[in-house]
Amino acid sequence: MTDSKNINNPVGQGGGQRKRQSRAERQNNGPHRNLDRQGAADRKAELVRKMREKAAAADAAGQANDGTAQS
């Protein structure tokens, strides 16, 4: 029997056809990695939103103080 040395060429595997795996999937960075990246992007977006809100609040407080100091 001929043994295959390439995972994408399943000659002699005996288990029928196998799904062709991408290079990332062969390195265990398959579809679950995309979910991890999406979660990280969501957390970053939330952090940026919070930072902008704080900056806007600080800016509004600074403008309020400037307005009262001139009067």
Secondary structure as a PSIPRED ss2 file (coil, helix, strand):
# PSIPRED VFORMAT (PSIPRED V4.0)

   1 M C   1.000  0.000  0.000
   2 T C   1.000  0.000  0.000
   3 D C   1.000  0.000  0.000
   4 S C   1.000  0.000  0.000
   5 K C   1.000  0.000  0.000
   6 N C   1.000  0.000  0.000
   7 I C   1.000  0.000  0.000
   8 N C   1.000  0.000  0.000
   9 N C   1.000  0.000  0.000
  10 P C   1.000  0.000  0.000
  11 V C   1.000  0.000  0.000
  12 G C   1.000  0.000  0.000
  13 Q C   1.000  0.000  0.000
  14 G C   1.000  0.000  0.000
  15 G C   1.000  0.000  0.000
  16 G C   1.000  0.000  0.000
  17 Q C   1.000  0.000  0.000
  18 R C   1.000  0.000  0.000
  19 K C   1.000  0.000  0.000
  20 R C   1.000  0.000  0.000
  21 Q C   1.000  0.000  0.000
  22 S C   1.000  0.000  0.000
  23 R H   0.000  1.000  0.000
  24 A H   0.000  1.000  0.000
  25 E H   0.000  1.000  0.000
  26 R H   0.000  1.000  0.000
  27 Q C   1.000  0.000  0.000
  28 N C   1.000  0.000  0.000
  29 N C   1.000  0.000  0.000
  30 G C   1.000  0.000  0.000
  31 P H   0.000  1.000  0.000
  32 H H   0.000  1.000  0.000
  33 R H   0.000  1.000  0.000
  34 N H   0.000  1.000  0.000
  35 L H   0.000  1.000  0.000
  36 D H   0.000  1.000  0.000
  37 R H   0.000  1.000  0.000
  38 Q H   0.000  1.000  0.000
  39 G H   0.000  1.000  0.000
  40 A H   0.000  1.000  0.000
  41 A H   0.000  1.000  0.000
  42 D H   0.000  1.000  0.000
  43 R H   0.000  1.000  0.000
  44 K H   0.000  1.000  0.000
  45 A H   0.000  1.000  0.000
  46 E H   0.000  1.000  0.000
  47 L H   0.000  1.000  0.000
  48 V H   0.000  1.000  0.000
  49 R H   0.000  1.000  0.000
  50 K H   0.000  1.000  0.000
  51 M H   0.000  1.000  0.000
  52 R H   0.000  1.000  0.000
  53 E H   0.000  1.000  0.000
  54 K H   0.000  1.000  0.000
  55 A H   0.000  1.000  0.000
  56 A H   0.000  1.000  0.000
  57 A H   0.000  1.000  0.000
  58 A H   0.000  1.000  0.000
  59 D H   0.000  1.000  0.000
  60 A H   0.000  1.000  0.000
  61 A H   0.000  1.000  0.000
  62 G H   0.000  1.000  0.000
  63 Q H   0.000  1.000  0.000
  64 A H   0.000  1.000  0.000
  65 N H   0.000  1.000  0.000
  66 D H   0.000  1.000  0.000
  67 G H   0.000  1.000  0.000
  68 T H   0.000  1.000  0.000
  69 A H   0.000  1.000  0.000
  70 Q H   0.000  1.000  0.000
  71 S C   1.000  0.000  0.000
